[in-house]
């Protein structure tokens, strides 16, 4: 029983370590959002299996009726404050779209 419990704890630790977190300024997050081409929110939502409003909430929106919270924590401060992102998948996809747009 004890060994099985250790195995579960080990697996939970691995899952937690695989989640990427990031801290950026709110204004930096908004600059990324504003630079995205039209339709990007829908594209990101579809690829990740999320509601479009959830992706909008990630970038600072406040529609929790149709969308969900997505691990964004905002602390007041200079440059719009600090944003702690629990998961960077949406931000990484946004950066990928911006890189593809450059080509």
Buried (B, 14 or more C-beta within 10 A) or exposed (E): EEEEEEEEEEEEEEEEEEEEEEEBBBEBBBEBBEEBEEEBBEBBBEEBEBBBBBBBBBBBBEEEEEBEEBBBEEEEEEEBEBBEBEBBBBBEBBBEBBEEEEE
